[in-house]
């Protein structure tokens, strides 16, 4: 059984390393969902006067995890407040990891674009071609501006 768990963990880590954005999001979502459900159940047990049902506990846990915090249900016991602190940290962690994963995806896309341009001569050739195109466009704009001036004032001829 220990080897089976190890094999599953290795496969999961391999998938995460191949697709870090998807893997980070999936792992964080699973952990956040688990924390939310467990916290909803625990808050009902630790603070039954405030949370009259499991559903009220789950509602509170979702609000707290998503950092909305309407304030309609607030834990009164020390244990309940401790659970609240952990759920808040899990919610902040989810937002943080999601933001980092998205940023990482943008950085990776940028890196791939730079690699696609190629190093050295390909990139230099592209820049040279773009500079020549910009010069040609500038000359066209100057010629058009001269024509417009000539049309406004017939005495000024290009």
C-alpha positions in Angstrom: 0.0 0.0 0.0 2.9 2.4 0.8 4.4 1.9 -2.7 1.0 2.5 -4.3 0.6 5.9 -2.5 4.2 6.8 -3.4 3.5 5.9 -7.1 0.4 8.1 -7.1 2.3 11.0 -5.5 5.1 10.7 -8.1 2.6 10.7 -10.9 0.8 13.7 -9.5 4.1 15.6 -9.0 5.1 14.7 -12.6 1.8 16.1 -13.9 2.3 19.3 -11.9 5.8 19.8 -13.1 4.7 19.4 -16.8 1.8 21.8 -16.4 2.6 24.1 -13.4 -0.3 26.5 -13.9 -2.9 23.7 -14.0 -1.2 21.7 -11.3 -0.9 24.6 -8.9 -4.5 25.7 -9.4 -5.8 22.1 -9.0 -3.8 21.5 -5.8 -4.8 24.8 -4.3 -8.4 24.3 -5.2 -8.5 20.8 -3.7 -6.9 22.1 -0.5 -9.1 25.1 -0.3 -12.2 23.1 -0.9 -11.2 20.6 1.8 -10.4 23.3 4.3 -13.8 25.0 3.5 -15.8 21.8 4.1 -13.8 20.7 7.2 -14.1 24.2 8.6 -17.8 24.4 8.0 -18.3 21.1 9.9 -15.9 22.1 12.7 -17.4 25.5 13.2 -20.8 23.8 13.7 -19.3 21.5 16.3 -17.3 24.2 18.2 -19.9 27.0 18.1 -23.3 25.4 17.9 -25.2 28.3 19.4 -24.1 30.7 16.6 -24.2 28.1 13.8 -27.5 26.2 14.1 -26.9 23.8 11.2 -24.1 22.3 9.2 -25.4 24.4 6.2 -24.9 27.6 8.3 -21.4 26.5 9.0 -20.7 25.7 5.4 -22.1 29.1 4.3 -19.8 30.8 6.8 -16.8 28.8 5.6 -17.4 29.7 2.0 -17.8 33.4 2.9 -14.6 33.3 5.0 -12.5 31.3 2.4 -13.5 33.7 -0.4 -12.6 36.6 1.9 -16.1 38.1 1.4 -17.0 37.9 5.1 -20.6 39.3 5.2 -20.5 39.3 9.0 -23.9 37.7 9.3 -22.4 34.8 11.2 -19.4 35.3 13.4 -17.8 32.7 15.7 -18.1 33.4 19.4 -15.9 30.7 20.9 -12.2 30.7 21.0 -12.0 27.5 19.1 -14.4 29.0 16.5 -12.2 32.1 16.1 -9.1 29.9 15.7 -10.8 28.0 13.0 -11.8 31.3 11.4 -8.2 32.5 11.4 -7.1 29.3 9.6 -9.9 29.5 7.0 -9.0 33.1 6.3 -5.4 32.2 5.8 -6.4 29.4 3.4 -8.5 31.9 1.4 -5.7 34.3 1.2 -3.4 31.5 0.2 -5.7 30.5 -2.6 -5.8 34.0 -4.0 -2.0 34.3 -3.7 -1.2 31.0 -5.4 -3.7 31.7 -8.2 -2.2 35.1 -8.8 1.3 33.6 -8.8 0.3 30.8 -11.2 -1.3 33.3 -13.6 1.8 35.5 -13.4 4.0 32.5 -14.0 2.0 31.6 -17.1 2.5 35.1 -18.5 6.3 34.9 -17.9 6.4 31.5 -19.5 4.5 32.7 -22.6 6.9 35.6 -22.9 9.9 33.3 -22.6 8.5 31.1 -25.3 8.0 34.1 -27.6 11.6 35.2 -27.1 12.7 31.6 -27.9 10.6 31.6 -31.0 12.2 34.7 -32.3 15.5 32.9 -31.8 18.8 34.2 -30.5 21.2 36.4 -32.3 20.9 36.9 -36.0 17.1 36.1 -36.3 16.2 38.7 -33.7 18.7 41.2 -35.2 17.2 40.7 -38.7 13.7 41.2 -37.3 14.7 44.4 -35.6 16.5 45.7 -38.7 13.4 45.0 -40.8 11.1 46.7 -38.3 13.4 49.8 -38.2 13.4 50.0 -42.0 9.6 49.8 -42.0 9.3 52.5 -39.4 11.6 54.8 -41.5 9.5 54.2 -44.6 6.3 55.0 -42.7 7.9 58.2 -41.3 8.8 59.3 -44.8 5.2 58.6 -46.0 3.8 60.6 -43.2 6.1 63.5 -43.9 5.1 63.4 -47.6 1.4 63.4 -46.7 1.9 66.3 -44.3 3.6 68.3 -47.1 0.7 67.6 -49.5 -1.9 68.7 -46.9 0.1 71.9 -46.3 0.2 72.5 -50.1 -3.6 72.0 -50.4 -4.2 74.5 -47.5 -1.9 77.2 -48.9 -1.6 77.0 -52.7 1.5 79.2 -52.6 3.5 76.6 -50.7 4.5 73.8 -53.0 6.5 70.8 -52.0 
